[in-house]
Amino acid sequence: MAVTDTERFISVLYEKAGDGFIGVSYLRGKGDAPITRWFSKDQVQEMAEYAMECGRKYNTCLNINPRATALDNYHRGLSRDVGEVVAFIGDYDIRGPAHAQTKLPESRQAVLNFLNELPFPPTFIVSSGNGIHAYWLLRQPYRIRDGTDRAYIERLLDGFETYAIKLAHDNHGWVFDPVADLARMLRVPGTTNFKTAERPQCEIISESSARYDPSDFEPFAISAQASPEGNEADTESDDEFALMGKGSGRELIDKCPFLQHCRDDAANLSEPMWYAAITNLAMTADGHDVVHEISRPYPKYNYRATQAKYLHAVEEDKPVTCDHIKNVLCFNCGRDCGVKAPIALIRTDKRARPQEWETPIPFDEYKLPEFPIDALPPPIADYAIALAEHTQTPVDMAGTCGLSVCAVAIQGKYVVEPKPGWTEPPNLYELCIMPPSERKSAVENGMTMPLNRYEAEYNTQHAAEFEMSQVRKRMLERQQKALEEQVSKGKADMSELERVVKELAEFQKKSPLKLYSDDITTEKLVSLMGENGGRAAIISTEGGIFDMMAGIYTRNVNIDVFLKGYSGDPIRVDRIGRKGESIMNPTLTMFLMVQPSVLSGLMQNKTFRGRGLTARFLYSMPASFVGRRRYRTEPIPDEIYQRYEARIRNLLQEEFPPVPERITLSEEADRMIEAFADELEPRLKDEYGDIMDWVGKLVGNTIRIAGLLCRASVDRYDEFLDTREPLVISAENMGNAIRLARYFLEHAKAAYSLMGADDTAKQCQYVLTAIKDNGLTEFKRRDIMRLCRSFKKADELQPVLDHLIDYGYIAPDGKTAWSGKGRPPAQMYLVNPKIYES
């Protein structure tokens, strides 16, 4: 690999980095500390040349995430020194002489296939020589300003890595080492790997344009795990005697099966399991001696390296937890000791720092993700951004409306076929919830302008045809009536009457184009669909349609047309005294911008929820701009609107084929939607149990969105092509559709909570009231069950307590120890004193 390739890799990695410092480190030999030289992001060429020079002689690594300050040449820094995160990373070893672990993939291709199983494609895939490094680059570096920022990004890094490691173990039996610490080093592409005699090169395998936001990884975030607290070292070389803990390390080993395993099988122990043992034993009074004692049987034992690990563990004071040992390191001791980490089995001293409480998060406050506007095709995204800026409204409003405008334009022309035997029409139901005075009408009018203009032009151009169609029908009807009289009198032949009757029966009236409606009754909607080839749309800034569905006119709930219009099931309506309607392939798109009062009443109608109407809608709850809006804004540039209108017109101008054209999936897109579906399915009955009906339709809606993005990303012109190239959903289309699906998922959770589908908040208020009324500062679960009699089983109460922990109202005390004999003691919970301040 040339220097220019190394330079390009570094340039892309730190393209948007701030003023931090990037370290290039090389290791002279085993047991030696890395020697690091620090660069700014503006020194890309110099950094690449230095890395290549070192990489010809030594194992050379890049300190991936920039440090806030330049350190000295003998320290690469700890997690606390990292100032920003530029990428999520993965390190996947391949079985061979470079690794003691044998439960690893046998080839590079096996790892590459595994990466396709993950929900997001990496930006860079790099061969390290004996494994694969994967980089998921962030759109903007994540700045770490304080401990809260650090804890947040560490949760995302750990969570995504835990997901990947568990997926590899569950699907393939592989055991990958965890590497997701902020200060991680990885080999520089273009350098030599000196770990084995073959000395392979580290090289880039592939590069993509994929970029991510931290919020994309939030579904994988693991809960912050409380670890036993200790004195934090101020430097990397603090006096080890000042860092000694309390309790005996040998006593700790006697109480912990995991540590016994690490002691007894030290000769074959993997590095992650060894270090997990060190992080716990280092917290004991004799930790120094015990750590070296259990490490010596390892064939490659080195005092200096072991001592460095010991000191690092003491300084970090973050013992690896039992949950990590079980789920990531895949060691199950078969016990439930009631502790967070092994060290807690002997920690009975008062060494822990006082609990630092933050203000609890209100239950009705939701931190919802912003609409990923860049997931839309550029002509639509650019106009939505410009319209949002011009109207001073959240881009969510224009973005979601843009999806529905595309759906209106192509529904009935295409279906998406994710796999044989399964098709999804590209129509959508969307509900955007905004308070009054949010300029909903301005946004709707701006986004639907191409539809209105096209409709008006089409109807003007074809006005004569519409009138002649009416005239022709009236003439046929008069001919039929006249011929009936003449035939009955024997003055005309029956065949002539049969000809007119047949022509009238087959007559297709040409009606003015109506792309969407606002206020419409169910009966009129069915008639409109019948006249319009089974197609219709409702776009409105009011929620009156729900009143109509609930029977405001008929006193009966009438939602069949809305259920079938979403799924494409045939609609058959027979009326007394009127001609019946039969629509074989209906497609209905709905986009409604309604006030929260409409949303809160939606779930009160049990028929809507019970028959699946609410589950068909994609929900968006944008953050209000009221109070922050500017009066004077820039007009929308003409060229931006023209590109938007041109793309929508291109969708509208396509002819309706006799049979809808099929949009298929590329192999990579197919793997991505399969991984997304596999991710959601096991969570339907627990995490998503309250909205299982909605999440159950999310994969189908994601496929519909992917089809819309696929068609809206290109212009198609029938007149220039004899045979058009088939539409295939690319990995980029599918990745963007999944990003949009994750946005709608988070907003649906909040919407369902407001609609009353989630009672957890009410139960939390019930428990909090009992805590405050009784002045509790700490409690056990059975105490709450005595005070709150509505909880009949502990399993009913535990999710409420977990919710209170997540929102910062209570916290487990982390002190409960268990000897391993008898029944584990009940967990004690501490109460946030700030709940008594209000």
Buried (B, 14 or more C-beta within 10 A) or exposed (E): BEBEBBBBBBBBBBEBBBEBBBBBBBBEEEBEBBBBBBBBBEBBBBBBBBBBBBBEEBBBBBBBBBBBEBBEBEBBBBBBBBBBBBBBBBBBBBBBEBBBBEBBBEEBEBBBEBBBBBBBBBBBBBBBBBBBBBBBBBBEBBEBEEEEBBEBBBBBBBBBBBBBBBBBBEEBEBBBBBBBBBBBBBBBBBBBBBBEEEEBBBBBBEBBEBBBBBBBBBBBBBEEBBBBBBBBBEEBEBEBEEBBBBBBBBBBBBBBBBBBBBBEEBEEBBEBBBBBBBBBBBBBBBBBEBBBBBBEBBEEEBEEBBBBBBBBBBBBBBBBBBBBBEBBBBBEBEBEBBBBBBBBBBBEEEBBEEEEBEEBEEBEEBEBBBBBBBBBBEBBBBBBBBBBBBBBBBBBBBBBBBBBBBBBBBBBBBBBBBEEEEBBBBBBBBBBBBEEEBBBEBBBBBBBBBBEEBBEEBBEEBEEEBEEBEEBBEEBEEBBEEBBEBBEEEEBEEEEBEEBBEEBEEEEEBBBBBBBBEEBBBBEBBBBBBBBBBBBBBBBBBBBBBEBBBBEEEEEBBBBBBBBBBBBEEBEBEEEEEEEBEBEBBBBBBBBBBBBEBBBBBBEBEEBBEBBBBBBBBBBBBEBBEEEEEEEEEEBEEEBBEBBBEBBBBBBEBEEEEEBBEBBBBEBBBBBBBBBBBBBEEEBEEBBEBBBBBBBBBBBBBBBBBBBBBBBBEEBEEEEEEEEEEBEBBBBBBBBBBBBBBBBBBBBBBBBBBBBBBEBBEBBEBBBEBBEEEEBEEBEBEBBBEBBEEBEEEEEBEBBBEBBBEBBBBBBBBBBBBEBEEEBEBBBBBBBEEBEEE
